[in-house]
Every structure is written in C-alpha cells, then in structure tokens.
Amino acid sequence: MANMTLVKTPMPEQDPQVRARNFQEVTLGYTAEMAIEEAKRCLGCKNPKCVEGCPVNVRIPEFIQKVQEGDFKAAYEIITSTNALPALSGRVCPQETQCEAKCVRGIKGEPVAIGRLERFVADWYRENINAMPEKKESNGQKVAVVGSGPAGLTCASDLANMGYDVTVFEALHTAGGVLVYGIPEFRLPKSIVANEVKKLEAQGVTVMTNMVIGRVLTIDELFEMGFKAVFVGSGAGLPMFMNIPGEALKGVMSANEYLTRTNLMKAYDENYDTPIVKSKAVAVVGGGNVAMDAARCAMRLGAENVYVVYRRGEAEMPARAEEKHHAKEEGIEFKTLCNPVSIIGDEDGRVCGMNCIRMELGEPDASGRRRPVEVPNSEFVLDVDTVIMALGTSPNPLIRSTTPGLDTNKKGCLIVNEDEMTTRDGVFAGGDAVTGAATVILAMGAGKKAAAAIDTYLKNK
C-alpha cells in the first residue's frame, strides 16, 4: 500500500551537542524498515522526471520499487548499472536541486528521499555482501586516468568494464581525490572511499599514488609509454584569496589546506602528529559547502567560537540547505551580509582580529544574484585568531603548462568539446578541471560521458 505521507521519513542523526565535538558520521542512515516505508512514498511514475534530474541517469523508480519489495541486492544492481559510486553520491550529492527537485511528490509536500534510499541500498550491500566486481577480458588497449577523484574513479570504472587496461595516476599518497582530502569524515567516512578504490582495483585498474602528472611524468610521456588515450580528472585544487591586507599573517589559510590537514592528514586523530593551528575563534570566509565543512571541522577541533562570514544573505548561500542546518545546530554563527576588509595582526605577526564591513543587496549582477554593496560607516572588528578562506578554487596550472596544445579558458579550466575531448587529440577531461569547483555527482557524470567518448574514439581510430 502506498505511503501518502507528505513528509520524508526522518533519518536518525547524532545529537548536535555531541557530534559538534567528534568526527563520527552525523547522519546515521535508514534502517531496512525506514527504507521500505520511505520507498512506498514513490508513485512509480510512467514518465519519471527524477531520472532526468540525475547527472548519471540512475533508474530511480526501478531501484525504489525493489526497495519496496525488500530486494536490496536487486536495487543495488539497478543503481550500479549507471552509477559506480552510490555510497558516495547518496551522501554528498545535492539531490534537492537535481532528482528530488523533479519528484512529483514535492508538489504538495516533500519529495521522496531518493538520496537517503540510495545511501541505504549502497550501505546495505557493503555491509551484507560487498562482492568485488570481476575483471573483464582485456582488449589490449591502455588508457591513463589522471586524478582519482569522482570523475577519475567513474571514468576508470567504466573503461575497465569495457575491457581497457586502465592506470590511475594520483598526485597524493592516498587515492580518492577531493573525497579524501576535502570532504570531512563526519560527512563521508573514508573507509567507504577506500572500499570503492578496492572495487576499482578488483576490476583490474592499477592505482599509482604519489604521481604528480606534469612533474613525475608528462602527458606526452604517457603516450610514449603506450597509453592510447588520457583522461584528465585532476580537479580544481588551487585556492583563491581576497588579496586584502593581512592575508600573509600567521593563522590565515585556505580551506583546501585546512581540510587537507584535517581529513587526509588526520589532524583530528590523536594518533597522528599533524601540524594544524589550534584556534579559539575562527572566521571562515565564504558561503559554499567547503565553507560549511571548514567551519564544522574547526568546531570539532576545539574552537570555542566559529563564524561563517558571507557577503550576501543566507538565502544566497550556495551551500546545501542540509549543511547550513547542521552547521547552525552545532553552534556555528552565520555573519551574513558582511565582508572582510583587512586582517589584523599582533606584534608576533599572528591573526588577532578581522576588520569587516556590513553589506546590503543591490541590483542583480551577471550571475543573476543581487550584488552586495557596502553600507557606509558600518565597519566592525570580529575577534578571531584564525581566518580560513573558502572562496572557491581553480584548476592547478601544472598539467596545462606542461602539455603543448592543451587550451584553457580565462579561468584556467580545460576547454573540451561535446565529447569531453580537449584541444589535444586523444586527451579527454572532465569534472572540476573543466568546470571549476562543482559537485561530486557532476564530476561523476563527466567521467561517465568521457569513458563512452574514449571508447568511441579508440574504436574509430
């Protein structure tokens, strides 16, 4: 019998006051009974708009039907026919603006909790079966994948399923890209990422870490080694700053550095001797998901006061509503409609405050959002000892500067055609290296599209 309840089945969470001081996962996931109850809210539309909203075209009504029946193994097989990383996308994908935004149940209530169901199915499979995929018979052609983030992992998995001999080259010492250095443990446990890499290796993919392409090897050298095509999924790891006075002070850093030290280098774990600033009061400048992650990490690392400083209003923040909600519950204070003017240092060159000015929203700018305008004579000082800049990132210039014929736009992003091929023959690209900083699921979609294009390219060649 259909469940016509207007709201989603709630998902259990840690108490905010408890979780604000630990790195265990915040949301605890559905039980089987909860998942079946939520799945019954799906109407099984004949023309499912939710699938159109998914960048990797998960067959959503089909897998939800199997959840209704309690056949979770079949549900997993349906999801993974198009999505290689459901445990990841089920946790960090912005479903509210994609598949769930198209759900007809959202017209007169809340949409079906598609992301929560996807996560449940993936977790159930890992905890109860976790069968490793079989290696497909090789077609004898080698493809290189640069970067082991969501775009690279997806592209490598799809190519391996087609029979290609794939080698993934990762610059850091652990595979996973932004999934391990950028997204905190409390949102995405690293054991889940490690399991996905293990499955990739079971498919026959070789994963090589500490391989900085452009330094250890160039793209040209990869071709000389016998690789017939190269996919660049190196992400966007070059942080942006405001270029205001005081940014060179001790205690000012990018969110990239802060999150990398916290997540990949495990600064939160007492068993690791990872250098990281010990803060009492932290200002995180920015309003995206990365800003929320940095602020919530700072709170967990012992800061007494954490502020998110954003020049527009909360409604204009690009961060997911869930992340903003969780941050507020954990005691993080939002300083919206204000902007840093300069950072104050003490006699030792350390941060001891931040000069800010209040803002108001004026006419829309080129992006369609109302432009923030300074309010005269509204300056104030925010008492902080650490400033984290979470203003966005751009692709590292290393690959483009060492690869002749590889064109980029004015933001340093690789230029690709409709088949994800760059301006260099045989070199494909996708994810943040092409779009600039975006979402995990969009990167996965690009990796999937590129794998299909590489297959067509090599067959035609």
C-alpha positions as CSV (number, residue, x, y, z in Angstrom):
1,M,0.0,0.0,0.0
2,A,1.3,3.4,-1.0
3,N,2.6,5.8,1.7
4,M,0.9,9.1,1.1
5,T,2.6,10.9,4.0
6,L,3.6,14.4,2.9
7,V,7.0,14.4,4.6
8,K,10.1,12.3,4.2
9,T,10.8,9.5,6.7
10,P,13.2,11.2,9.2
11,M,16.7,9.9,9.2
12,P,18.4,9.4,12.6
13,E,21.2,11.8,13.5
14,Q,23.7,12.3,16.3
15,D,22.7,14.9,18.9
16,P,24.1,18.2,17.7
17,Q,25.9,19.0,21.0
18,V,27.6,15.6,20.9
19,R,28.6,15.5,17.2
20,A,30.0,19.0,17.3
21,R,33.0,17.6,19.1
22,N,33.5,14.3,17.2
23,F,34.2,13.3,13.7
24,Q,31.8,10.4,13.5
25,E,29.2,10.5,10.8
26,V,26.4,12.9,11.6
27,T,23.5,11.1,9.8
28,L,23.1,7.5,10.8
29,G,21.2,6.2,7.8
30,Y,17.9,4.4,7.5
31,T,17.0,1.0,8.9
32,A,15.5,-1.5,6.5
33,E,12.1,-0.7,7.9
34,M,12.5,3.0,7.4
35,A,13.8,2.5,3.8
36,I,10.8,0.4,2.8
37,E,8.4,2.9,4.4
38,E,10.0,5.8,2.5
39,A,10.2,3.8,-0.7
40,K,6.4,3.4,-0.5
41,R,6.1,7.1,-1.0
42,C,7.3,6.7,-4.6
43,L,4.4,6.7,-7.1
44,G,6.4,4.9,-9.8
45,C,5.7,7.5,-12.4
46,K,5.5,6.2,-16.0
47,N,7.4,9.3,-17.1
48,P,9.9,9.7,-14.2
49,K,11.2,13.3,-14.2
50,C,13.5,12.3,-11.4
51,V,15.7,10.3,-13.8
52,E,16.1,13.4,-16.0
53,G,17.4,15.3,-13.0
54,C,20.2,12.8,-12.3
55,P,23.5,13.6,-14.0
56,V,24.3,9.8,-14.2
57,N,20.7,8.8,-15.0
58,V,20.1,6.4,-12.2
59,R,17.0,4.3,-12.9
60,I,15.3,5.7,-9.8
61,P,11.7,4.3,-9.8
62,E,13.1,0.9,-10.6
63,F,15.5,0.7,-7.7
64,I,13.0,2.2,-5.3
65,Q,10.4,-0.5,-6.4
66,K,13.0,-3.1,-5.4
67,V,13.4,-1.4,-2.0
68,Q,9.7,-1.5,-1.5
69,E,9.9,-5.3,-2.1
70,G,12.8,-5.6,0.3
71,D,15.1,-6.9,-2.5
72,F,18.0,-4.6,-1.7
73,K,20.5,-6.6,-3.7
74,A,18.5,-6.1,-6.9
75,A,18.1,-2.4,-6.0
76,Y,21.9,-2.1,-5.8
77,E,22.4,-3.8,-9.1
78,I,20.0,-1.4,-10.7
79,I,21.7,1.7,-9.3
80,T,25.2,0.5,-10.2
81,S,24.2,-0.2,-13.8
82,T,24.7,3.6,-14.3
83,N,26.3,4.8,-11.0
84,A,29.6,3.3,-9.9
85,L,29.7,5.2,-6.6
86,P,26.2,5.1,-4.9
87,A,27.5,5.2,-1.3
88,L,29.3,8.5,-2.1
89,S,26.6,10.2,-4.2
90,G,23.9,9.1,-1.7
91,R,25.8,11.1,0.9
92,V,27.1,14.2,-0.8
93,C,25.0,14.7,-3.9
94,P,22.7,17.7,-3.9
95,Q,19.6,15.7,-4.6
96,E,17.4,18.6,-3.5
97,T,18.3,20.5,-6.7
98,Q,18.5,17.5,-9.0
99,C,16.5,14.3,-8.9
100,E,14.4,15.2,-5.9
101,A,13.6,18.7,-7.4
102,K,11.8,16.8,-10.2
103,C,9.8,14.5,-8.0
104,V,6.0,15.0,-8.3
105,R,5.6,14.2,-4.6
106,G,7.4,17.5,-4.0
107,I,4.4,19.5,-5.5
108,K,2.2,19.0,-2.4
109,G,4.8,18.1,0.2
110,E,8.3,16.8,0.4
111,P,9.8,14.7,-2.4
112,V,10.8,11.1,-2.0
113,A,14.1,10.9,-0.1
114,I,15.9,9.5,-3.2
115,G,19.4,10.2,-1.8
116,R,18.7,8.6,1.6
117,L,17.4,5.5,-0.2
118,E,20.4,5.3,-2.5
119,R,22.7,5.6,0.5
120,F,20.8,2.9,2.3
121,V,21.0,0.4,-0.6
122,A,24.7,1.0,-1.0
123,D,25.4,0.6,2.7
124,W,23.3,-2.5,2.9
125,Y,25.2,-4.1,0.1
126,R,28.6,-3.2,1.5
127,E,27.7,-4.5,5.0
128,N,25.9,-7.7,3.8
129,I,27.5,-8.7,0.5
130,N,30.3,-6.4,-0.7
131,A,31.2,-8.7,-3.6
132,M,34.1,-7.4,-5.6
133,P,33.4,-7.0,-9.3
134,E,35.0,-9.4,-11.8
135,K,37.8,-8.3,-14.1
136,K,36.7,-8.1,-17.7
137,E,38.7,-9.7,-20.5
138,S,41.3,-7.2,-21.8
139,N,41.0,-5.6,-25.2
140,G,44.8,-4.9,-25.1
141,Q,44.5,-1.1,-25.2
142,K,45.8,1.1,-22.4
143,V,44.2,4.3,-21.1
144,A,45.6,6.6,-18.5
145,V,43.4,8.5,-16.0
146,V,44.9,11.5,-14.2
147,G,43.3,12.0,-10.8
148,S,41.4,9.6,-8.6
149,G,38.5,11.9,-7.6
150,P,34.9,11.2,-8.5
151,A,35.5,12.0,-12.2
152,G,38.6,9.8,-12.4
153,L,37.1,6.9,-10.4
154,T,34.0,6.8,-12.5
155,C,35.8,7.1,-15.8
156,A,38.3,4.4,-14.8
157,S,35.5,2.0,-13.7
158,D,33.5,2.4,-16.9
159,L,36.6,1.9,-19.1
160,A,37.6,-1.2,-17.1
161,N,34.1,-2.6,-17.7
162,M,34.7,-2.1,-21.4
163,G,37.9,-4.2,-21.3
164,Y,40.5,-1.4,-21.3
165,D,43.7,-1.7,-19.2
166,V,43.4,1.4,-17.1
167,T,46.0,3.1,-14.9
168,V,45.0,5.8,-12.5
169,F,47.7,8.4,-11.6
170,E,47.1,10.1,-8.3
171,A,49.2,13.0,-7.1
172,L,48.6,12.4,-3.3
173,H,49.6,9.4,-1.3
174,T,46.0,8.2,-0.9
175,A,43.5,7.6,-3.8
176,G,40.2,9.4,-3.7
177,G,41.0,13.0,-4.6
178,V,38.6,15.5,-3.0
179,L,36.6,12.6,-1.5
180,V,39.5,12.0,0.9
181,Y,41.2,15.4,1.3
182,G,38.2,17.7,1.0
183,I,35.1,16.1,2.5
184,P,35.2,15.5,6.2
185,E,34.9,12.2,7.9
186,F,31.6,13.2,9.5
187,R,30.0,13.6,6.1
188,L,31.8,10.8,4.2
189,P,33.7,8.1,6.1
190,K,37.0,7.4,4.4
191,S,36.5,3.6,4.8
192,I,33.7,4.0,2.2
193,V,36.0,5.7,-0.3
194,A,38.7,3.0,0.4
195,N,36.2,0.3,-0.4
196,E,35.3,1.9,-3.7
197,V,39.0,2.1,-4.6
198,K,39.3,-1.6,-3.7
199,K,36.5,-2.4,-6.0
200,L,38.2,-0.5,-8.8
201,E,41.4,-2.5,-8.3
202,A,39.3,-5.7,-8.4
203,Q,38.2,-4.6,-11.9
204,G,41.9,-4.7,-12.9
205,V,42.6,-1.0,-12.6
206,T,46.1,-0.1,-11.5
207,V,46.2,2.8,-9.0
208,M,49.5,4.6,-8.7
209,T,49.8,7.2,-5.9
210,N,52.5,10.0,-5.5
211,M,52.4,10.5,-9.2
212,V,52.2,14.2,-10.0
213,I,51.5,14.4,-13.7
214,G,53.4,17.3,-15.1
215,R,56.3,16.6,-12.8
216,V,56.9,12.9,-12.4
217,L,55.5,12.2,-15.9
218,T,54.1,14.5,-18.6
219,I,51.0,13.8,-20.8
220,D,53.4,13.3,-23.7
221,E,55.4,10.7,-21.8
222,L,52.2,8.8,-21.0
223,F,51.5,8.5,-24.8
224,E,55.1,7.4,-25.3
225,M,54.5,4.6,-22.7
226,G,51.8,3.1,-24.8
227,F,48.7,4.7,-23.5
228,K,46.2,5.3,-26.3
229,A,44.2,8.0,-24.6
230,V,44.4,10.1,-21.4
231,F,41.6,11.4,-19.2
232,V,42.4,14.4,-17.1
233,G,40.3,14.5,-13.9
234,S,42.7,16.4,-11.8
235,G,40.1,18.6,-10.1
236,A,40.4,22.2,-9.0
237,G,42.8,22.4,-6.1
238,L,44.2,25.9,-6.5
239,P,42.7,28.1,-3.8
240,M,41.6,31.7,-4.2
241,F,42.2,34.6,-1.8
242,M,40.8,38.1,-1.4
243,N,44.1,40.0,-1.7
244,I,43.3,42.1,1.3
245,P,45.8,43.5,3.8
246,G,46.8,40.9,6.4
247,E,46.4,37.7,4.3
248,A,50.0,36.8,4.8
249,L,49.7,36.7,8.6
250,K,50.1,33.5,10.6
251,G,46.7,31.9,11.1
252,V,45.4,32.7,7.6
253,M,45.0,29.8,5.3
254,S,42.9,28.4,2.5
255,A,40.1,26.0,3.2
256,N,41.9,23.5,1.0
257,E,44.9,23.4,3.2
258,Y,42.8,23.3,6.4
259,L,40.7,20.5,5.2
260,T,43.6,18.5,3.8
261,R,45.4,18.7,7.1
262,T,42.2,17.7,8.9
263,N,40.9,15.0,6.6
264,L,43.7,13.4,4.6
265,M,46.4,14.0,7.2
266,K,44.0,13.2,10.1
267,A,44.7,16.1,12.3
268,Y,41.6,15.1,14.3
269,D,43.1,11.8,15.3
270,E,45.4,11.9,18.3
271,N,47.4,9.1,16.8
272,Y,48.6,11.4,14.1
273,D,51.1,14.2,14.7
274,T,49.7,16.6,12.1
275,P,50.6,20.3,12.4
276,I,47.4,22.4,12.5
277,V,46.6,25.7,14.1
278,K,44.9,25.4,17.5
279,S,42.2,28.0,17.4
280,K,39.8,29.6,19.9
281,A,37.9,31.8,17.5
282,V,37.7,31.1,13.7
283,A,36.3,33.1,10.8
284,V,35.5,31.1,7.7
285,V,35.0,33.4,4.7
286,G,32.6,32.1,2.1
287,G,29.2,30.5,1.8
288,G,29.6,27.2,-0.1
289,N,29.7,23.6,1.1
290,V,33.5,23.9,1.5
291,A,33.0,26.8,3.9
292,M,30.5,24.7,5.9
293,D,33.0,21.8,6.0
294,A,35.8,24.0,7.2
295,A,33.7,25.7,9.9
296,R,32.3,22.4,11.2
297,C,35.9,20.9,11.3
298,A,37.1,24.0,13.3
299,M,34.4,23.5,15.8
300,R,35.3,19.8,16.2
301,L,39.0,20.6,16.5
302,G,38.2,22.6,19.7
303,A,37.4,26.2,18.6
304,E,35.1,27.9,21.1
305,N,33.6,30.3,18.5
306,V,33.2,29.7,14.8
307,Y,31.8,32.3,12.4
308,V,30.8,31.9,8.7
309,V,31.4,35.3,7.1
310,Y,29.5,35.8,3.9
311,R,28.9,39.0,1.9
312,R,25.4,38.1,0.7
313,G,22.4,36.8,2.7
314,E,21.8,33.3,3.9
315,A,19.3,32.7,1.1
316,E,22.0,33.4,-1.5
317,M,24.5,31.0,0.1
318,P,25.3,28.2,-2.4
319,A,25.8,25.6,0.4
320,R,23.3,22.8,0.6
321,A,20.4,23.6,3.0
322,E,21.2,20.4,5.0
323,E,24.8,21.6,5.5
324,K,23.7,25.0,6.7
325,H,21.1,23.5,9.0
326,H,23.6,21.1,10.5
327,A,26.2,23.9,11.0
328,K,23.7,26.0,12.9
329,E,22.6,23.1,15.1
330,E,26.3,22.6,16.0
331,G,26.6,26.2,17.2
332,I,28.3,27.9,14.3
333,E,27.3,31.5,13.9
334,F,26.5,33.0,10.5
335,K,27.7,36.5,9.9
336,T,25.8,37.2,6.7
337,L,25.8,40.5,4.7
338,C,29.3,41.4,5.9
339,N,32.7,41.2,4.2
340,P,36.3,41.3,5.4
341,V,38.2,44.5,4.7
342,S,41.5,43.5,6.3
343,I,43.0,41.1,8.8
344,I,44.6,42.4,12.0
345,G,47.9,41.0,13.3
346,D,49.6,41.2,16.6
347,E,53.3,42.1,17.3
348,D,54.3,38.4,16.5
349,G,52.6,38.5,13.1
350,R,49.6,36.4,14.2
351,V,46.0,37.0,13.5
352,C,44.2,38.8,16.3
353,G,41.1,40.1,14.6
354,M,39.4,40.8,11.3
355,N,38.0,44.2,10.1
356,C,34.7,43.7,8.4
357,I,32.1,46.0,6.8
358,R,28.3,45.4,6.6
359,M,26.7,44.9,3.2
360,E,23.3,45.2,1.6
361,L,22.0,43.6,-1.6
362,G,21.7,45.9,-4.6
363,E,20.8,45.1,-8.2
364,P,21.5,41.7,-9.7
365,D,25.0,41.1,-11.2
366,A,26.0,39.0,-14.2
367,S,25.3,35.8,-12.3
368,G,21.7,36.8,-11.6
369,R,22.3,37.2,-7.9
370,R,21.8,40.6,-6.2
371,R,25.2,42.4,-5.9
372,P,26.4,43.1,-2.4
373,V,27.1,46.7,-1.7
374,E,29.0,48.2,1.2
375,V,27.0,50.0,3.9
376,P,28.8,53.3,4.7
377,N,30.3,53.7,8.2
378,S,29.4,50.2,9.2
379,E,32.8,48.8,9.9
380,F,33.3,46.5,12.9
381,V,36.0,44.1,14.2
382,L,35.5,40.4,14.6
383,D,37.6,39.0,17.4
384,V,39.2,35.9,15.9
385,D,42.7,34.2,15.9
386,T,42.2,32.2,12.7
387,V,40.9,33.1,9.2
388,I,40.1,30.4,6.7
389,M,39.4,31.5,3.1
390,A,36.8,29.3,1.4
391,L,36.3,31.5,-1.7
392,G,36.5,28.8,-4.4
393,T,39.2,27.1,-6.3
394,S,40.6,26.8,-9.8
395,P,42.5,24.1,-11.6
396,N,46.2,23.7,-10.9
397,P,48.1,25.1,-13.9
398,L,50.7,22.3,-13.8
399,I,49.2,20.0,-16.5
400,R,48.3,22.7,-18.9
401,S,51.7,24.3,-18.6
402,T,53.5,21.1,-19.4
403,T,51.2,19.9,-22.2
404,P,51.6,21.6,-25.6
405,G,48.3,22.1,-27.4
406,L,46.1,22.0,-24.3
407,D,43.9,25.1,-24.3
408,T,42.2,26.6,-21.3
409,N,39.7,29.4,-20.7
410,K,40.5,32.6,-18.8
411,K,39.8,30.8,-15.5
412,G,42.4,28.1,-16.3
413,C,39.8,25.4,-16.9
414,L,40.5,22.9,-19.8
415,I,38.4,23.5,-22.9
416,V,36.6,20.4,-24.2
417,N,34.1,19.7,-27.0
418,E,30.8,17.9,-26.6
419,D,32.6,14.5,-26.3
420,E,34.8,15.7,-23.4
421,M,37.9,15.8,-25.7
422,T,40.3,18.7,-25.1
423,T,42.1,20.7,-27.9
424,R,44.8,18.0,-27.8
425,D,44.0,14.8,-29.8
426,G,43.5,11.8,-27.5
427,V,43.3,13.9,-24.3
428,F,39.9,14.0,-22.6
429,A,39.0,15.8,-19.5
430,G,36.1,16.2,-17.1
431,G,35.0,17.3,-13.6
432,D,36.4,20.4,-11.8
433,A,39.4,20.5,-14.2
434,V,36.8,21.6,-16.9
435,T,34.0,23.3,-14.9
436,G,35.9,24.7,-12.0
437,A,34.8,23.7,-8.5
438,A,31.4,21.9,-8.8
439,T,29.6,18.9,-7.3
440,V,30.7,15.3,-6.9
441,I,27.8,14.0,-9.0
442,L,28.5,16.4,-11.9
443,A,32.1,15.2,-11.9
444,M,30.9,11.6,-12.0
445,G,28.6,12.4,-14.9
446,A,31.5,13.9,-16.8
447,G,33.7,10.9,-16.1
448,K,31.0,8.6,-17.4
449,K,30.5,10.6,-20.5
450,A,34.2,10.8,-21.2
451,A,34.6,7.0,-20.8
452,A,32.0,6.4,-23.5
453,A,33.7,9.0,-25.7
454,I,37.1,7.4,-25.2
455,D,35.7,4.1,-26.2
456,T,34.2,5.5,-29.4
457,Y,37.4,7.4,-30.2
458,L,39.6,4.4,-29.8
459,K,37.3,2.1,-31.8
460,N,37.1,4.6,-34.6
461,K,40.9,5.2,-34.5
